[in-house]
């Protein structure tokens, strides 16, 4: 497998591994001489990518979820003002 061109190390972004289990496993896998980057890249290459979705598909999914939500009527600002203030603008 041909190695892809890598940017200089100072320009690469660091990856933080927060799991002690994953870090120990990575160290064990790197014992055969492969770099940790190669191991991570190989593992990521094996994982399938999620299917791409466009905006219309996403919107249709959201609208399908919202279709099951009961509709509620919310008061307008005029109705709220009428409830809170009398005709002279004084609090009720």
HTML snippet that shows the backbone in 3Dmol.js (N, CA, C, O; Angstrom):
<script src="https://3Dmol.org/build/3Dmol-min.js"></script>
<div id="view" style="width:600px;height:400px;position:relative"></div>
<script>
const pdb = `
ATOM      1  N   UNK A   1       0.861  -1.174   0.000  1.00  0.00           N
ATOM      2  CA  UNK A   1       0.000   0.000   0.000  1.00  0.00           C
ATOM      3  C   UNK A   1       0.901   1.229   0.000  1.00  0.00           C
ATOM      4  O   UNK A   1       1.785   1.357   0.847  1.00  0.00           O
ATOM      5  N   UNK A   2       0.677   2.120  -0.941  1.00  0.00           N
ATOM      6  CA  UNK A   2       1.493   3.325  -1.042  1.00  0.00           C
ATOM      7  C   UNK A   2       1.051   4.333   0.010  1.00  0.00           C
ATOM      8  O   UNK A   2      -0.142   4.557   0.215  1.00  0.00           O
ATOM      9  N   UNK A   3       2.020   4.925   0.662  1.00  0.00           N
ATOM     10  CA  UNK A   3       1.722   5.914   1.695  1.00  0.00           C
ATOM     11  C   UNK A   3       1.310   7.225   1.031  1.00  0.00           C
ATOM     12  O   UNK A   3       1.938   7.685   0.077  1.00  0.00           O
ATOM     13  N   UNK A   4       0.254   7.805   1.554  1.00  0.00           N
ATOM     14  CA  UNK A   4      -0.205   9.094   1.041  1.00  0.00           C
ATOM     15  C   UNK A   4       0.767  10.169   1.496  1.00  0.00           C
ATOM     16  O   UNK A   4       1.423  10.028   2.529  1.00  0.00           O
ATOM     17  N   UNK A   5       0.854  11.230   0.731  1.00  0.00           N
ATOM     18  CA  UNK A   5       1.729  12.342   1.093  1.00  0.00           C
ATOM     19  C   UNK A   5       1.227  12.963   2.384  1.00  0.00           C
ATOM     20  O   UNK A   5       0.073  13.381   2.476  1.00  0.00           O
ATOM     21  N   UNK A   6       2.087  13.021   3.367  1.00  0.00           N
ATOM     22  CA  UNK A   6       1.738  13.580   4.665  1.00  0.00           C
ATOM     23  C   UNK A   6       2.293  14.992   4.787  1.00  0.00           C
ATOM     24  O   UNK A   6       3.417  15.251   4.358  1.00  0.00           O
ATOM     25  N   UNK A   7       1.515  15.917   5.371  1.00  0.00           N
ATOM     26  CA  UNK A   7       2.061  17.253   5.619  1.00  0.00           C
ATOM     27  C   UNK A   7       3.126  17.180   6.706  1.00  0.00           C
ATOM     28  O   UNK A   7       3.150  16.221   7.477  1.00  0.00           O
ATOM     29  N   UNK A   8       4.005  18.173   6.782  1.00  0.00           N
ATOM     30  CA  UNK A   8       5.011  18.172   7.848  1.00  0.00           C
ATOM     31  C   UNK A   8       4.340  18.067   9.219  1.00  0.00           C
ATOM     32  O   UNK A   8       3.224  18.551   9.406  1.00  0.00           O
ATOM     33  N   UNK A   9       5.008  17.449  10.153  1.00  0.00           N
ATOM     34  CA  UNK A   9       4.412  17.193  11.468  1.00  0.00           C
ATOM     35  C   UNK A   9       3.909  18.456  12.146  1.00  0.00           C
ATOM     36  O   UNK A   9       2.879  18.432  12.819  1.00  0.00           O
ATOM     37  N   UNK A  10       4.626  19.558  11.974  1.00  0.00           N
ATOM     38  CA  UNK A  10       4.210  20.785  12.663  1.00  0.00           C
ATOM     39  C   UNK A  10       2.891  21.322  12.116  1.00  0.00           C
ATOM     40  O   UNK A  10       2.233  22.130  12.772  1.00  0.00           O
ATOM     41  N   UNK A  11       2.495  20.876  10.911  1.00  0.00           N
ATOM     42  CA  UNK A  11       1.239  21.346  10.322  1.00  0.00           C
ATOM     43  C   UNK A  11       0.096  20.366  10.547  1.00  0.00           C
ATOM     44  O   UNK A  11      -1.053  20.670  10.223  1.00  0.00           O
ATOM     45  N   UNK A  12       0.398  19.193  11.100  1.00  0.00           N
ATOM     46  CA  UNK A  12      -0.653  18.216  11.367  1.00  0.00           C
ATOM     47  C   UNK A  12      -1.371  18.573  12.663  1.00  0.00           C
ATOM     48  O   UNK A  12      -0.770  19.082  13.609  1.00  0.00           O
ATOM     49  N   UNK A  13      -2.665  18.296  12.681  1.00  0.00           N
ATOM     50  CA  UNK A  13      -3.421  18.512  13.911  1.00  0.00           C
ATOM     51  C   UNK A  13      -3.286  17.289  14.809  1.00  0.00           C
ATOM     52  O   UNK A  13      -3.289  16.156  14.329  1.00  0.00           O
ATOM     53  N   UNK A  14      -3.170  17.519  16.099  1.00  0.00           N
ATOM     54  CA  UNK A  14      -3.031  16.432  17.066  1.00  0.00           C
ATOM     55  C   UNK A  14      -4.388  15.791  17.334  1.00  0.00           C
ATOM     56  O   UNK A  14      -5.423  16.455  17.292  1.00  0.00           O
ATOM     57  N   UNK A  15      -4.365  14.493  17.610  1.00  0.00           N
ATOM     58  CA  UNK A  15      -5.571  13.766  18.005  1.00  0.00           C
ATOM     59  C   UNK A  15      -5.401  13.393  19.468  1.00  0.00           C
ATOM     60  O   UNK A  15      -4.372  12.839  19.855  1.00  0.00           O
ATOM     61  N   UNK A  16      -6.400  13.694  20.278  1.00  0.00           N
ATOM     62  CA  UNK A  16      -6.363  13.342  21.689  1.00  0.00           C
ATOM     63  C   UNK A  16      -7.158  12.064  21.895  1.00  0.00           C
ATOM     64  O   UNK A  16      -8.321  11.980  21.500  1.00  0.00           O
ATOM     65  N   UNK A  17      -6.536  11.071  22.512  1.00  0.00           N
ATOM     66  CA  UNK A  17      -7.223   9.823  22.826  1.00  0.00           C
ATOM     67  C   UNK A  17      -7.533   9.858  24.311  1.00  0.00           C
ATOM     68  O   UNK A  17      -6.627   9.863  25.145  1.00  0.00           O
ATOM     69  N   UNK A  18      -8.805   9.882  24.635  1.00  0.00           N
ATOM     70  CA  UNK A  18      -9.217  10.039  26.030  1.00  0.00           C
ATOM     71  C   UNK A  18      -9.455   8.710  26.728  1.00  0.00           C
ATOM     72  O   UNK A  18      -9.546   8.657  27.954  1.00  0.00           O
ATOM     73  N   UNK A  19      -9.556   7.645  25.960  1.00  0.00           N
ATOM     74  CA  UNK A  19      -9.830   6.339  26.533  1.00  0.00           C
ATOM     75  C   UNK A  19      -8.520   5.633  26.858  1.00  0.00           C
ATOM     76  O   UNK A  19      -7.681   5.438  25.979  1.00  0.00           O
ATOM     77  N   UNK A  20      -8.344   5.248  28.128  1.00  0.00           N
ATOM     78  CA  UNK A  20      -7.147   4.503  28.514  1.00  0.00           C
ATOM     79  C   UNK A  20      -7.096   3.161  27.800  1.00  0.00           C
ATOM     80  O   UNK A  20      -6.026   2.708  27.395  1.00  0.00           O
ATOM     81  N   UNK A  21      -8.254   2.527  27.647  1.00  0.00           N
ATOM     82  CA  UNK A  21      -8.325   1.235  26.961  1.00  0.00           C
ATOM     83  C   UNK A  21      -7.850   1.376  25.516  1.00  0.00           C
ATOM     84  O   UNK A  21      -7.048   0.570  25.045  1.00  0.00           O
ATOM     85  N   UNK A  22      -8.341   2.395  24.814  1.00  0.00           N
ATOM     86  CA  UNK A  22      -7.952   2.592  23.414  1.00  0.00           C
ATOM     87  C   UNK A  22      -6.477   2.921  23.297  1.00  0.00           C
ATOM     88  O   UNK A  22      -5.816   2.461  22.366  1.00  0.00           O
ATOM     89  N   UNK A  23      -5.954   3.701  24.214  1.00  0.00           N
ATOM     90  CA  UNK A  23      -4.539   4.072  24.185  1.00  0.00           C
ATOM     91  C   UNK A  23      -3.648   2.848  24.390  1.00  0.00           C
ATOM     92  O   UNK A  23      -2.647   2.686  23.692  1.00  0.00           O
ATOM     93  N   UNK A  24      -4.006   1.989  25.343  1.00  0.00           N
ATOM     94  CA  UNK A  24      -3.221   0.767  25.581  1.00  0.00           C
ATOM     95  C   UNK A  24      -3.291  -0.154  24.368  1.00  0.00           C
ATOM     96  O   UNK A  24      -2.291  -0.751  23.971  1.00  0.00           O
ATOM     97  N   UNK A  25      -4.478  -0.263  23.786  1.00  0.00           N
ATOM     98  CA  UNK A  25      -4.648  -1.116  22.595  1.00  0.00           C
ATOM     99  C   UNK A  25      -3.814  -0.580  21.435  1.00  0.00           C
ATOM    100  O   UNK A  25      -3.195  -1.357  20.709  1.00  0.00           O
ATOM    101  N   UNK A  26      -3.792   0.722  21.256  1.00  0.00           N
ATOM    102  CA  UNK A  26      -3.004   1.340  20.191  1.00  0.00           C
ATOM    103  C   UNK A  26      -1.509   1.095  20.405  1.00  0.00           C
ATOM    104  O   UNK A  26      -0.777   0.821  19.454  1.00  0.00           O
ATOM    105  N   UNK A  27      -1.065   1.195  21.650  1.00  0.00           N
ATOM    106  CA  UNK A  27       0.341   0.928  21.947  1.00  0.00           C
ATOM    107  C   UNK A  27       0.711  -0.516  21.631  1.00  0.00           C
ATOM    108  O   UNK A  27       1.793  -0.781  21.107  1.00  0.00           O
ATOM    109  N   UNK A  28      -0.192  -1.458  21.952  1.00  0.00           N
ATOM    110  CA  UNK A  28       0.070  -2.870  21.648  1.00  0.00           C
ATOM    111  C   UNK A  28       0.119  -3.105  20.139  1.00  0.00           C
ATOM    112  O   UNK A  28       0.968  -3.850  19.649  1.00  0.00           O
ATOM    113  N   UNK A  29      -0.791  -2.470  19.408  1.00  0.00           N
ATOM    114  CA  UNK A  29      -0.818  -2.649  17.952  1.00  0.00           C
ATOM    115  C   UNK A  29       0.396  -2.018  17.276  1.00  0.00           C
ATOM    116  O   UNK A  29       0.794  -2.448  16.194  1.00  0.00           O
ATOM    117  N   UNK A  30       0.985  -1.009  17.901  1.00  0.00           N
ATOM    118  CA  UNK A  30       2.132  -0.317  17.305  1.00  0.00           C
ATOM    119  C   UNK A  30       3.449  -1.045  17.573  1.00  0.00           C
ATOM    120  O   UNK A  30       4.496  -0.608  17.093  1.00  0.00           O
ATOM    121  N   UNK A  31       3.420  -2.128  18.316  1.00  0.00           N
ATOM    122  CA  UNK A  31       4.656  -2.857  18.633  1.00  0.00           C
ATOM    123  C   UNK A  31       5.305  -3.484  17.404  1.00  0.00           C
ATOM    124  O   UNK A  31       6.506  -3.755  17.407  1.00  0.00           O
ATOM    125  N   UNK A  32       4.517  -3.717  16.351  1.00  0.00           N
ATOM    126  CA  UNK A  32       5.087  -4.373  15.171  1.00  0.00           C
ATOM    127  C   UNK A  32       5.823  -3.396  14.260  1.00  0.00           C
ATOM    128  O   UNK A  32       6.261  -3.779  13.175  1.00  0.00           O
ATOM    129  N   UNK A  33       5.963  -2.154  14.678  1.00  0.00           N
ATOM    130  CA  UNK A  33       6.733  -1.182  13.911  1.00  0.00           C
ATOM    131  C   UNK A  33       5.892  -0.181  13.140  1.00  0.00           C
ATOM    132  O   UNK A  33       6.418   0.804  12.621  1.00  0.00           O
ATOM    133  N   UNK A  34       4.592  -0.424  13.063  1.00  0.00           N
ATOM    134  CA  UNK A  34       3.742   0.557  12.382  1.00  0.00           C
ATOM    135  C   UNK A  34       3.546   1.768  13.290  1.00  0.00           C
ATOM    136  O   UNK A  34       3.569   1.659  14.516  1.00  0.00           O
ATOM    137  N   UNK A  35       3.355   2.912  12.661  1.00  0.00           N
ATOM    138  CA  UNK A  35       3.113   4.111  13.470  1.00  0.00           C
ATOM    139  C   UNK A  35       1.658   4.112  13.932  1.00  0.00           C
ATOM    140  O   UNK A  35       0.801   3.449  13.349  1.00  0.00           O
ATOM    141  N   UNK A  36       1.405   4.867  14.986  1.00  0.00           N
ATOM    142  CA  UNK A  36       0.045   4.975  15.493  1.00  0.00           C
ATOM    143  C   UNK A  36      -0.873   5.582  14.441  1.00  0.00           C
ATOM    144  O   UNK A  36      -2.044   5.213  14.349  1.00  0.00           O
ATOM    145  N   UNK A  37      -0.349   6.506  13.651  1.00  0.00           N
ATOM    146  CA  UNK A  37      -1.152   7.132  12.592  1.00  0.00           C
ATOM    147  C   UNK A  37      -1.574   6.085  11.572  1.00  0.00           C
ATOM    148  O   UNK A  37      -2.730   6.065  11.149  1.00  0.00           O
ATOM    149  N   UNK A  38      -0.656   5.219  11.175  1.00  0.00           N
ATOM    150  CA  UNK A  38      -0.989   4.176  10.202  1.00  0.00           C
ATOM    151  C   UNK A  38      -2.066   3.245  10.735  1.00  0.00           C
ATOM    152  O   UNK A  38      -2.969   2.847   9.998  1.00  0.00           O
ATOM    153  N   UNK A  39      -1.972   2.899  12.008  1.00  0.00           N
ATOM    154  CA  UNK A  39      -2.953   2.008  12.620  1.00  0.00           C
ATOM    155  C   UNK A  39      -4.328   2.667  12.643  1.00  0.00           C
ATOM    156  O   UNK A  39      -5.327   2.035  12.299  1.00  0.00           O
ATOM    157  N   UNK A  40      -4.381   3.921  13.043  1.00  0.00           N
ATOM    158  CA  UNK A  40      -5.660   4.638  13.106  1.00  0.00           C
ATOM    159  C   UNK A  40      -6.242   4.808  11.710  1.00  0.00           C
ATOM    160  O   UNK A  40      -7.437   4.586  11.511  1.00  0.00           O
ATOM    161  N   UNK A  41      -5.419   5.197  10.743  1.00  0.00           N
ATOM    162  CA  UNK A  41      -5.911   5.374   9.374  1.00  0.00           C
ATOM    163  C   UNK A  41      -6.444   4.066   8.805  1.00  0.00           C
ATOM    164  O   UNK A  41      -7.484   4.049   8.147  1.00  0.00           O
ATOM    165  N   UNK A  42      -5.730   2.967   9.061  1.00  0.00           N
ATOM    166  CA  UNK A  42      -6.180   1.666   8.567  1.00  0.00           C
ATOM    167  C   UNK A  42      -7.531   1.291   9.173  1.00  0.00           C
ATOM    168  O   UNK A  42      -8.417   0.794   8.478  1.00  0.00           O
ATOM    169  N   UNK A  43      -7.680   1.534  10.470  1.00  0.00           N
ATOM    170  CA  UNK A  43      -8.945   1.227  11.139  1.00  0.00           C
ATOM    171  C   UNK A  43     -10.076   2.089  10.593  1.00  0.00           C
ATOM    172  O   UNK A  43     -11.185   1.598  10.386  1.00  0.00           O
ATOM    173  N   UNK A  44      -9.801   3.375  10.357  1.00  0.00           N
ATOM    174  CA  UNK A  44     -10.832   4.265   9.826  1.00  0.00           C
ATOM    175  C   UNK A  44     -11.200   3.901   8.389  1.00  0.00           C
ATOM    176  O   UNK A  44     -12.360   4.014   7.993  1.00  0.00           O
ATOM    177  N   UNK A  45     -10.210   3.463   7.611  1.00  0.00           N
ATOM    178  CA  UNK A  45     -10.490   3.065   6.227  1.00  0.00           C
ATOM    179  C   UNK A  45     -11.396   1.841   6.161  1.00  0.00           C
ATOM    180  O   UNK A  45     -12.141   1.675   5.195  1.00  0.00           O
ATOM    181  N   UNK A  46     -11.340   0.989   7.167  1.00  0.00           N
ATOM    182  CA  UNK A  46     -12.193  -0.209   7.194  1.00  0.00           C
ATOM    183  C   UNK A  46     -13.646   0.116   7.504  1.00  0.00           C
ATOM    184  O   UNK A  46     -14.546  -0.635   7.127  1.00  0.00           O
ATOM    185  N   UNK A  47     -13.879   1.220   8.182  1.00  0.00           N
ATOM    186  CA  UNK A  47     -15.240   1.572   8.601  1.00  0.00           C
ATOM    187  C   UNK A  47     -16.025   2.140   7.427  1.00  0.00           C
ATOM    188  O   UNK A  47     -15.514   2.981   6.686  1.00  0.00           O
ATOM    189  N   UNK A  48     -17.276   1.681   7.250  1.00  0.00           N
ATOM    190  CA  UNK A  48     -18.084   2.231   6.160  1.00  0.00           C
ATOM    191  C   UNK A  48     -18.524   3.656   6.484  1.00  0.00           C
ATOM    192  O   UNK A  48     -18.791   3.994   7.637  1.00  0.00           O
ATOM    193  N   UNK A  49     -18.593   4.474   5.452  1.00  0.00           N
ATOM    194  CA  UNK A  49     -19.066   5.840   5.630  1.00  0.00           C
ATOM    195  C   UNK A  49     -20.580   5.848   5.677  1.00  0.00           C
ATOM    196  O   UNK A  49     -21.219   5.042   5.001  1.00  0.00           O
ATOM    197  N   UNK A  50     -21.171   6.743   6.463  1.00  0.00           N
ATOM    198  CA  UNK A  50     -22.632   6.826   6.481  1.00  0.00           C
ATOM    199  C   UNK A  50     -23.125   7.340   5.127  1.00  0.00           C
ATOM    200  O   UNK A  50     -22.416   8.078   4.443  1.00  0.00           O
ATOM    201  N   UNK A  51     -24.323   6.954   4.752  1.00  0.00           N
ATOM    202  CA  UNK A  51     -24.832   7.434   3.470  1.00  0.00           C
ATOM    203  C   UNK A  51     -25.020   8.956   3.501  1.00  0.00           C
ATOM    204  O   UNK A  51     -25.463   9.527   4.497  1.00  0.00           O
ATOM    205  N   UNK A  52     -24.676   9.577   2.401  1.00  0.00           N
ATOM    206  CA  UNK A  52     -24.829  11.030   2.302  1.00  0.00           C
ATOM    207  C   UNK A  52     -26.308  11.364   2.149  1.00  0.00           C
ATOM    208  O   UNK A  52     -27.042  10.664   1.450  1.00  0.00           O
ATOM    209  N   UNK A  53     -26.735  12.423   2.797  1.00  0.00           N
ATOM    210  CA  UNK A  53     -28.126  12.831   2.642  1.00  0.00           C
ATOM    211  C   UNK A  53     -28.154  14.294   2.209  1.00  0.00           C
ATOM    212  O   UNK A  53     -27.324  15.107   2.615  1.00  0.00           O
ATOM    213  N   UNK A  54     -29.115  14.586   1.392  1.00  0.00           N
ATOM    214  CA  UNK A  54     -29.258  15.968   0.940  1.00  0.00           C
ATOM    215  C   UNK A  54     -30.255  16.687   1.838  1.00  0.00           C
ATOM    216  O   UNK A  54     -30.901  16.064   2.681  1.00  0.00           O
ATOM    217  N   UNK A  55     -30.377  17.969   1.661  1.00  0.00           N
ATOM    218  CA  UNK A  55     -31.265  18.769   2.504  1.00  0.00           C
ATOM    219  C   UNK A  55     -32.713  18.360   2.401  1.00  0.00           C
ATOM    220  O   UNK A  55     -33.440  18.386   3.394  1.00  0.00           O
ATOM    221  N   UNK A  56     -33.149  17.978   1.198  1.00  0.00           N
ATOM    222  CA  UNK A  56     -34.559  17.607   1.011  1.00  0.00           C
ATOM    223  C   UNK A  56     -34.880  16.322   1.775  1.00  0.00           C
ATOM    224  O   UNK A  56     -35.950  16.204   2.373  1.00  0.00           O
ATOM    225  N   UNK A  57     -33.966  15.371   1.756  1.00  0.00           N
ATOM    226  CA  UNK A  57     -34.186  14.120   2.483  1.00  0.00           C
ATOM    227  C   UNK A  57     -34.244  14.382   3.979  1.00  0.00           C
ATOM    228  O   UNK A  57     -35.110  13.856   4.678  1.00  0.00           O
ATOM    229  N   UNK A  58     -33.316  15.198   4.467  1.00  0.00           N
ATOM    230  CA  UNK A  58     -33.295  15.526   5.894  1.00  0.00           C
ATOM    231  C   UNK A  58     -34.590  16.221   6.302  1.00  0.00           C
ATOM    232  O   UNK A  58     -35.183  15.893   7.329  1.00  0.00           O
ATOM    233  N   UNK A  59     -35.021  17.180   5.489  1.00  0.00           N
ATOM    234  CA  UNK A  59     -36.255  17.905   5.810  1.00  0.00           C
ATOM    235  C   UNK A  59     -37.460  16.968   5.823  1.00  0.00           C
ATOM    236  O   UNK A  59     -38.338  17.090   6.677  1.00  0.00           O
ATOM    237  N   UNK A  60     -37.500  16.031   4.873  1.00  0.00           N
ATOM    238  CA  UNK A  60     -38.605  15.076   4.830  1.00  0.00           C
ATOM    239  C   UNK A  60     -38.614  14.199   6.083  1.00  0.00           C
ATOM    240  O   UNK A  60     -39.680  13.894   6.620  1.00  0.00           O
ATOM    241  N   UNK A  61     -37.431  13.792   6.550  1.00  0.00           N
ATOM    242  CA  UNK A  61     -37.343  12.990   7.767  1.00  0.00           C
ATOM    243  C   UNK A  61     -37.834  13.774   8.979  1.00  0.00           C
ATOM    244  O   UNK A  61     -38.558  13.237   9.817  1.00  0.00           O
ATOM    245  N   UNK A  62     -37.442  15.039   9.071  1.00  0.00           N
ATOM    246  CA  UNK A  62     -37.869  15.874  10.196  1.00  0.00           C
ATOM    247  C   UNK A  62     -39.377  16.101  10.141  1.00  0.00           C
ATOM    248  O   UNK A  62     -40.054  16.022  11.166  1.00  0.00           O
ATOM    249  N   UNK A  63     -39.903  16.379   8.960  1.00  0.00           N
ATOM    250  CA  UNK A  63     -41.347  16.599   8.833  1.00  0.00           C
ATOM    251  C   UNK A  63     -42.139  15.333   9.151  1.00  0.00           C
ATOM    252  O   UNK A  63     -43.245  15.416   9.686  1.00  0.00           O
ATOM    253  N   UNK A  64     -41.586  14.165   8.828  1.00  0.00           N
ATOM    254  CA  UNK A  64     -42.255  12.912   9.175  1.00  0.00           C
ATOM    255  C   UNK A  64     -42.327  12.742  10.690  1.00  0.00           C
ATOM    256  O   UNK A  64     -43.325  12.256  11.222  1.00  0.00           O
ATOM    257  N   UNK A  65     -41.257  13.146  11.379  1.00  0.00           N
ATOM    258  CA  UNK A  65     -41.269  13.076  12.846  1.00  0.00           C
ATOM    259  C   UNK A  65     -42.274  14.072  13.407  1.00  0.00           C
ATOM    260  O   UNK A  65     -43.038  13.750  14.317  1.00  0.00           O
ATOM    261  N   UNK A  66     -42.269  15.292  12.853  1.00  0.00           N
ATOM    262  CA  UNK A  66     -43.183  16.323  13.350  1.00  0.00           C
ATOM    263  C   UNK A  66     -44.642  15.994  13.074  1.00  0.00           C
ATOM    264  O   UNK A  66     -45.526  16.462  13.791  1.00  0.00           O
ATOM    265  N   UNK A  67     -44.907  15.194  12.046  1.00  0.00           N
ATOM    266  CA  UNK A  67     -46.286  14.836  11.721  1.00  0.00           C
ATOM    267  C   UNK A  67     -46.930  14.066  12.869  1.00  0.00           C
ATOM    268  O   UNK A  67     -48.145  14.129  13.058  1.00  0.00           O
ATOM    269  N   UNK A  68     -46.128  13.348  13.628  1.00  0.00           N
ATOM    270  CA  UNK A  68     -46.664  12.580  14.750  1.00  0.00           C
ATOM    271  C   UNK A  68     -46.814  13.375  16.023  1.00  0.00           C
ATOM    272  O   UNK A  68     -47.372  12.874  16.999  1.00  0.00           O
ATOM    273  N   UNK A  69     -46.329  14.605  16.040  1.00  0.00           N
ATOM    274  CA  UNK A  69     -46.407  15.448  17.232  1.00  0.00           C
ATOM    275  C   UNK A  69     -47.750  16.182  17.225  1.00  0.00           C
ATOM    276  O   UNK A  69     -48.105  16.814  16.230  1.00  0.00           O
ATOM    277  N   UNK A  70     -48.493  16.100  18.327  1.00  0.00           N
ATOM    278  CA  UNK A  70     -49.778  16.804  18.352  1.00  0.00           C
ATOM    279  C   UNK A  70     -49.586  18.308  18.207  1.00  0.00           C
ATOM    280  O   UNK A  70     -48.669  18.889  18.787  1.00  0.00           O
ATOM    281  N   UNK A  71     -50.445  18.915  17.441  1.00  0.00           N
ATOM    282  CA  UNK A  71     -50.363  20.362  17.211  1.00  0.00           C
ATOM    283  C   UNK A  71     -50.933  21.099  18.416  1.00  0.00           C
ATOM    284  O   UNK A  71     -51.952  20.705  18.985  1.00  0.00           O
ATOM    285  N   UNK A  72     -50.258  22.169  18.788  1.00  0.00           N
ATOM    286  CA  UNK A  72     -50.729  22.995  19.896  1.00  0.00           C
ATOM    287  C   UNK A  72     -50.937  24.408  19.393  1.00  0.00           C
ATOM    288  O   UNK A  72     -50.253  24.863  18.476  1.00  0.00           O
ATOM    289  N   UNK A  73     -51.875  25.086  19.994  1.00  0.00           N
ATOM    290  CA  UNK A  73     -52.117  26.476  19.635  1.00  0.00           C
ATOM    291  C   UNK A  73     -51.471  27.347  20.699  1.00  0.00           C
ATOM    292  O   UNK A  73     -51.738  27.205  21.893  1.00  0.00           O
ATOM    293  N   UNK A  74     -50.620  28.246  20.243  1.00  0.00           N
ATOM    294  CA  UNK A  74     -49.949  29.153  21.155  1.00  0.00           C
ATOM    295  C   UNK A  74     -50.587  30.531  21.022  1.00  0.00           C
ATOM    296  O   UNK A  74     -50.948  30.939  19.918  1.00  0.00           O
ATOM    297  N   UNK A  75     -50.732  31.261  22.145  1.00  0.00           N
ATOM    298  CA  UNK A  75     -51.367  32.579  22.066  1.00  0.00           C
ATOM    299  C   UNK A  75     -50.484  33.576  21.308  1.00  0.00           C
ATOM    300  O   UNK A  75     -49.256  33.509  21.348  1.00  0.00           O
ATOM    301  N   UNK A  76     -51.142  34.479  20.633  1.00  0.00           N
ATOM    302  CA  UNK A  76     -50.416  35.535  19.930  1.00  0.00           C
ATOM    303  C   UNK A  76     -50.000  36.598  20.944  1.00  0.00           C
ATOM    304  O   UNK A  76     -50.477  36.597  22.079  1.00  0.00           O
ATOM    305  N   UNK A  77     -49.124  37.493  20.540  1.00  0.00           N
ATOM    306  CA  UNK A  77     -48.713  38.577  21.432  1.00  0.00           C
ATOM    307  C   UNK A  77     -49.905  39.457  21.789  1.00  0.00           C
ATOM    308  O   UNK A  77     -49.992  39.947  22.915  1.00  0.00           O
ATOM    309  N   UNK A  78     -50.821  39.664  20.851  1.00  0.00           N
ATOM    310  CA  UNK A  78     -52.011  40.474  21.138  1.00  0.00           C
ATOM    311  C   UNK A  78     -52.857  39.821  22.228  1.00  0.00           C
ATOM    312  O   UNK A  78     -53.366  40.510  23.113  1.00  0.00           O
ATOM    313  N   UNK A  79     -53.010  38.495  22.172  1.00  0.00           N
ATOM    314  CA  UNK A  79     -53.791  37.789  23.190  1.00  0.00           C
ATOM    315  C   UNK A  79     -53.095  37.839  24.553  1.00  0.00           C
ATOM    316  O   UNK A  79     -53.752  37.974  25.586  1.00  0.00           O
ATOM    317  N   UNK A  80     -51.779  37.731  24.551  1.00  0.00           N
ATOM    318  CA  UNK A  80     -51.036  37.819  25.815  1.00  0.00           C
ATOM    319  C   UNK A  80     -51.161  39.219  26.403  1.00  0.00           C
ATOM    320  O   UNK A  80     -51.376  39.373  27.605  1.00  0.00           O
ATOM    321  N   UNK A  81     -51.027  40.245  25.553  1.00  0.00           N
ATOM    322  CA  UNK A  81     -51.161  41.624  26.022  1.00  0.00           C
ATOM    323  C   UNK A  81     -52.564  41.874  26.568  1.00  0.00           C
ATOM    324  O   UNK A  81     -52.712  42.530  27.599  1.00  0.00           O
ATOM    325  N   UNK A  82     -53.600  41.359  25.891  1.00  0.00           N
ATOM    326  CA  UNK A  82     -54.978  41.556  26.355  1.00  0.00           C
ATOM    327  C   UNK A  82     -55.197  40.900  27.713  1.00  0.00           C
ATOM    328  O   UNK A  82     -55.978  41.393  28.527  1.00  0.00           O
ATOM    329  N   UNK A  83     -54.510  39.792  27.956  1.00  0.00           N
ATOM    330  CA  UNK A  83     -54.650  39.098  29.231  1.00  0.00           C
ATOM    331  C   UNK A  83     -53.907  39.828  30.351  1.00  0.00           C
ATOM    332  O   UNK A  83     -54.362  39.839  31.495  1.00  0.00           O
ATOM    333  N   UNK A  84     -52.761  40.441  30.021  1.00  0.00           N
ATOM    334  CA  UNK A  84     -51.933  41.064  31.051  1.00  0.00           C
ATOM    335  C   UNK A  84     -52.300  42.521  31.328  1.00  0.00           C
ATOM    336  O   UNK A  84     -52.107  43.001  32.445  1.00  0.00           O
ATOM    337  N   UNK A  85     -52.826  43.231  30.327  1.00  0.00           N
ATOM    338  CA  UNK A  85     -53.068  44.660  30.449  1.00  0.00           C
ATOM    339  C   UNK A  85     -54.524  44.978  30.149  1.00  0.00           C
ATOM    340  O   UNK A  85     -55.141  44.343  29.293  1.00  0.00           O
ATOM    341  N   UNK A  86     -55.071  45.960  30.853  1.00  0.00           N
ATOM    342  CA  UNK A  86     -56.454  46.357  30.545  1.00  0.00           C
ATOM    343  C   UNK A  86     -56.460  47.356  29.395  1.00  0.00           C
ATOM    344  O   UNK A  86     -55.410  47.663  28.831  1.00  0.00           O
ATOM    345  N   UNK A  87     -57.659  47.871  29.042  1.00  0.00           N
ATOM    346  CA  UNK A  87     -57.787  48.752  27.889  1.00  0.00           C
ATOM    347  C   UNK A  87     -57.086  50.090  28.089  1.00  0.00           C
ATOM    348  O   UNK A  87     -56.850  50.806  27.117  1.00  0.00           O
ATOM    349  N   UNK A  88     -56.747  50.443  29.332  1.00  0.00           N
ATOM    350  CA  UNK A  88     -56.029  51.684  29.618  1.00  0.00           C
ATOM    351  C   UNK A  88     -54.512  51.487  29.705  1.00  0.00           C
ATOM    352  O   UNK A  88     -53.782  52.432  30.004  1.00  0.00           O
ATOM    353  N   UNK A  89     -54.036  50.265  29.447  1.00  0.00           N
ATOM    354  CA  UNK A  89     -52.607  49.989  29.505  1.00  0.00           C
ATOM    355  C   UNK A  89     -52.104  49.729  30.917  1.00  0.00           C
ATOM    356  O   UNK A  89     -50.896  49.748  31.154  1.00  0.00           O
ATOM    357  N   UNK A  90     -53.000  49.488  31.847  1.00  0.00           N
ATOM    358  CA  UNK A  90     -52.606  49.220  33.226  1.00  0.00           C
ATOM    359  C   UNK A  90     -52.606  47.699  33.450  1.00  0.00           C
ATOM    360  O   UNK A  90     -53.384  46.976  32.828  1.00  0.00           O
ATOM    361  N   UNK A  91     -51.730  47.224  34.340  1.00  0.00           N
ATOM    362  CA  UNK A  91     -51.700  45.776  34.620  1.00  0.00           C
ATOM    363  C   UNK A  91     -53.017  45.307  35.230  1.00  0.00           C
ATOM    364  O   UNK A  91     -53.643  46.036  36.000  1.00  0.00           O
ATOM    365  N   UNK A  92     -53.420  44.135  34.900  1.00  0.00           N
ATOM    366  CA  UNK A  92     -54.663  43.574  35.479  1.00  0.00           C
ATOM    367  C   UNK A  92     -54.405  43.032  36.849  1.00  0.00           C
ATOM    368  O   UNK A  92     -55.321  42.522  37.494  1.00  0.00           O
TER     369      UNK A  92
END
`;
const viewer = $3Dmol.createViewer("view");
viewer.addModel(pdb, "pdb");
viewer.setStyle({}, {cartoon: {color: "spectrum"}});
viewer.zoomTo();
viewer.render();
</script>
